[in-house]
Amino acid sequence: MKKFIPYEKLSKKERRLLNAGRRGSWGALNPVTRVPPDPKIYNRAKQKRRTGDNERFSAFSRYLRLAIWG
């Protein structure tokens, strides 16, 4: 059986070991707070997604121009 030594008198190494043993695991829970994105803030990725639709339309219109006017 180990002799009791007050926490304040433990060495730095022993305190680290003791603190690490007291700390638990979060398991599957992530402690980082998550906040949904604010819809009022400008989102550049949203704009990129919309331009992709326009490119498809422009490619289709180019195809029609070639088909109609040769």
C-alpha positions, -999 to 999 in steps of 0.1 A, spaced: 0 0 0 13 34 -10 18 61 16 -5 91 12 13 123 0 -7 155 -3 -13 167 -39 7 199 -33 38 179 -24 37 156 -53 63 160 -80 53 174 -114 55 140 -130 33 124 -103 7 152 -106 5 147 -144 0 110 -139 -27 116 -113 -45 142 -134 -44 120 -165 -60 92 -145 -88 115 -132 -96 127 -167 -122 107 -184 -130 100 -220 -158 118 -239 -165 86 -258 -186 92 -289 -196 127 -277 -176 156 -293 -172 184 -268 -169 211 -295 -199 233 -297 -215 234 -331 -236 263 -344 -258 262 -375 -247 286 -402 -263 320 -402 -285 323 -434 -279 360 -435 -242 357 -440 -227 355 -475 -217 320 -484 -192 318 -513 -197 280 -517 -234 285 -524 -225 309 -553 -201 283 -568 -229 257 -568 -252 281 -587 -226 288 -614 -224 251 -621 -260 251 -632 -254 281 -655 -225 263 -671 -246 233 -679 -272 256 -695 -246 275 -714 -231 242 -728 -266 232 -738 -272 265 -755 -238 262 -774 -249 228 -786 -282 242 -799 -265 271 -817 -242 246 -834 -271 223 -843 -293 251 -857 -268 274 -874 -242 248 -883 
